Amino acid sequence: MTGNPNIRMRLAAKLKPDASLLLYAGPPFLFGWLGTGVIVPVLWWAALALGALFSEHRPSPDYDELKYRPIAFAIALIAFVAIYYVARWVSPN
């Protein structure tokens, strides 16, 4: 790959996962690996959803929060439960 190394570094920086992935997806995986009940990742989702709901950040004025936030919360809940069950499936317990 012969190209500008600066472009390669910027591309790698865009593709590099950050610590928020571990914070959001790590605990549901850990809960599934340890074999806790499915209510634990749901409670984790509720805690993160409440934090997002009551955060100080507000998007642009033309962003319809009543339309998009419930969709985002539902997708997050489905993802957390799916990650939980994948971890249950791959765990040795």
Protein Blocks (a to p, Z undefined) as FASTA:
>chain_A
ZZdfklmmmmmmmmpccfklmmmmmmmmmmmmnopafklmmmmmmmmmmmmmmpmbdcdf
klcfklmmmmmmmmmmmmmmmmmmmmmmmpmZZ
